Amino acid sequence: MEQLIKNISKAEVLTLKEQVSYQEGQVVSKTLAQNDAVSVTLFSFDKGEEISTHESGGDAFVTCLDGVGEITIDGKKYELHEGESIVMPAKHPHAVYGKEQFKMLLVVIF
């Protein structure tokens, strides 16, 4: 049977930000789901680490789980704190930067 959601416990209450660890000098990602319609990934960014400017074929919904992140969309910077979300629209250049250590949940809808 195909696993729709992977790499995370099921039928158990959990805290998302505890499901991905900080690694010094790295961006860490953990894919929870991936198919033609949706991609769900947890990320942790060490302070100063980034995913440089790129475009996606889907709308990317980001929720900050911990720390402070900086999201750049079409050259405009947005600061994201725990509990805050932003949508990076499809086909628009965007980047993600850890202003402090930063964890986020990324849901891309294609």
Secondary structure, DSSP 4 states (H G I P E B T S, - for coil): ---SS-SS-SSS---GGGGS---TT-EEEEEEEESSSEEEEEEEE-TT-EEEEE--SSEEEEEEEEEEEEEEETTEEEEEETT-EEEE-TTS-EEEEEEEEEEEEEEEE-
